[in-house]
Amino acid sequence: MGHVVVEFREARIVLIDDKTQGPNKDLNGEYFVLGIEDGLHTFSLQGGNCTPPSQDVVVRYTSAQAPLHVIFT
């Protein structure tokens, strides 16, 4: 199992492979660690207006304590 944190300046719904995964942040602004299968995945944020619009990322060799960070600006 892979673990990722999707970073963006505001809370947004995360889409992984076009499937809703929930918000990237909690009500206190802390990032959630999302659990997904290892492998190649396409990440995007609901609502658009971010750069890049989507990212293809290989997830592997992660843990809940050391997740992969996928960053949008």
Rosetta silent file (secondary structure, phi, psi, omega in degrees, C-alpha in Angstrom):
SEQUENCE: MGHVVVEFREARIVLIDDKTQGPNKDLNGEYFVLGIEDGLHTFSLQGGNCTPPSQDVVVRYTSAQAPLHVIFT
SCORE:     score description
SCORE:     0.000 S_00000001
   1 L     0.000  138.462  178.185    0.000    0.000    0.000 S_00000001
   2 E  -100.241  160.785 -179.320    1.182    3.496   -0.873 S_00000001
   3 E  -134.536  131.684 -179.104    0.735    6.704    1.094 S_00000001
   4 E  -135.914  153.790  170.082    0.489   10.225   -0.328 S_00000001
   5 E  -120.847  127.247  178.891   -0.115   13.782    0.814 S_00000001
   6 E  -104.010  112.291 -174.384   -1.629   16.102   -1.788 S_00000001
   7 E   -96.809  134.208  171.941   -0.521   19.674   -1.104 S_00000001
   8 L  -157.564  152.584 -173.154   -2.384   22.797   -2.212 S_00000001
   9 L   -61.601  -23.619  178.900   -2.805   26.161   -0.492 S_00000001
  10 L  -128.444  165.109  178.254   -6.497   25.523    0.229 S_00000001
  11 L   -70.016  131.398  178.261   -8.622   22.498    1.021 S_00000001
  12 L  -142.137  156.247  172.766   -9.736   20.694   -2.133 S_00000001
  13 E   -76.888  130.146 -179.688  -11.252   17.341   -3.039 S_00000001
  14 E   -91.523  134.676  173.171   -8.534   15.030   -4.361 S_00000001
  15 E  -113.068  127.497  174.856   -9.154   12.907   -7.439 S_00000001
  16 E  -121.221  119.895 -176.259   -6.949    9.892   -8.040 S_00000001
  17 L    54.535   41.907  178.287   -7.492    8.170  -11.373 S_00000001
  18 L    64.474   18.723  177.189  -10.700   10.252  -11.737 S_00000001
  19 E  -117.341  133.134 -179.188  -12.132    8.843   -8.478 S_00000001
  20 E   -64.824  130.746  179.535  -12.933   11.058   -5.490 S_00000001
  21 E  -115.172    0.103 -177.905  -10.669   10.378   -2.510 S_00000001
  22 E    99.146 -176.740 -176.138  -11.894   13.096   -0.140 S_00000001
  23 E   -75.183  157.353  176.788  -10.267   16.352    0.938 S_00000001
  24 L   -82.974  -21.756 -177.416   -6.550   17.016    1.076 S_00000001
  25 E  -130.786  154.564  173.787   -6.838   18.895    4.422 S_00000001
  26 L   -88.868 -176.915 -176.962   -8.851   18.596    7.620 S_00000001
  27 L   -65.244  -20.100  177.733  -10.764   21.480    9.246 S_00000001
  28 L   -91.440    1.333  179.734   -7.587   22.596   11.048 S_00000001
  29 L    86.011    7.007  178.028   -5.632   22.839    7.780 S_00000001
  30 L   -83.911  140.700 -179.978   -3.572   19.699    8.440 S_00000001
  31 E   -74.170  139.624  171.904   -2.914   17.447    5.458 S_00000001
  32 L   -81.934  146.525  169.004   -4.462   13.994    5.312 S_00000001
  33 L   -96.009  117.960 -178.460   -2.282   11.003    4.419 S_00000001
  34 E   -95.909  134.989  177.397   -4.187    9.104    1.739 S_00000001
  35 E   -97.216  126.803  178.450   -3.687    5.373    1.296 S_00000001
  36 E  -141.752  166.053  176.562   -3.659    4.026   -2.280 S_00000001
  37 L   -66.410  145.953  171.778   -2.271    1.069   -4.170 S_00000001
  38 L   -62.000  151.980  176.801    1.352    1.279   -5.297 S_00000001
  39 E   130.347 -170.856 -179.140    1.784    2.051   -8.983 S_00000001
  40 E   -83.790  128.520 -179.788    1.161    4.788  -11.538 S_00000001
  41 E  -137.293  152.677  175.044   -1.730    7.124  -10.718 S_00000001
  42 E  -104.264  122.712 -179.035   -3.153   10.371  -12.088 S_00000001
  43 E  -106.784  138.715  172.552   -3.736   13.055   -9.446 S_00000001
  44 E  -151.894  170.036 -179.816   -5.935   16.142   -9.836 S_00000001
  45 E  -119.759  136.891  177.328   -7.932   18.533   -7.671 S_00000001
  46 L   -66.418  140.709  178.874  -11.625   19.248   -7.948 S_00000001
  47 L    99.482  -11.423  177.879  -12.351   22.828   -8.931 S_00000001
  48 L    59.400 -151.230  178.682   -9.378   23.246  -11.259 S_00000001
  49 L    54.636   41.929  175.144   -7.442   26.522  -11.204 S_00000001
  50 L  -140.404  162.526 -178.844   -4.224   24.835  -10.101 S_00000001
  51 L  -124.068  132.272  -11.902   -0.908   24.036  -11.740 S_00000001
  52 L   -71.872  166.745  179.193   -0.417   21.530  -13.164 S_00000001
  53 L   -63.539  -31.507  175.229   -4.034   20.542  -13.924 S_00000001
  54 E  -154.083  162.147  178.835   -3.095   16.889  -13.265 S_00000001
  55 E  -138.583  132.866  171.471   -0.004   14.835  -12.487 S_00000001
  56 E   -93.488  119.936 -172.245    0.941   11.277  -13.363 S_00000001
  57 E  -133.381  136.826  173.686    2.928    9.951  -10.402 S_00000001
  58 E   -90.209  124.078  179.549    4.434    6.571   -9.542 S_00000001
  59 E  -105.446  121.654  174.135    3.712    5.694   -5.905 S_00000001
  60 L  -168.477  159.236  179.425    6.017    3.180   -4.215 S_00000001
  61 L    57.855   46.550  178.645    8.317    2.807   -1.213 S_00000001
  62 L  -121.381  168.376  173.975    6.171    5.024    1.031 S_00000001
  63 L  -146.705  170.324  177.309    4.707    4.739    4.501 S_00000001
  64 L   -62.500  -30.488  179.021    2.222    6.666    6.618 S_00000001
  65 L   -83.878  -19.460 -179.763    5.217    8.253    8.379 S_00000001
  66 L  -137.497   68.035 -177.795    7.023    9.013    5.080 S_00000001
  67 L   -76.257  161.338  172.062    4.351    9.637    2.426 S_00000001
  68 E   -78.611  134.525  178.684    4.982   10.849   -1.102 S_00000001
  69 E   -99.648  122.692  175.504    4.087   14.537   -1.478 S_00000001
  70 E  -106.541  117.971 -168.960    2.183   15.520   -4.630 S_00000001
  71 E  -112.134  128.794  173.333    2.304   19.304   -4.896 S_00000001
  72 L  -115.970  147.853  177.574   -0.046   21.627   -6.767 S_00000001
  73 L  -122.268    0.000    0.000    0.323   25.426   -6.947 S_00000001
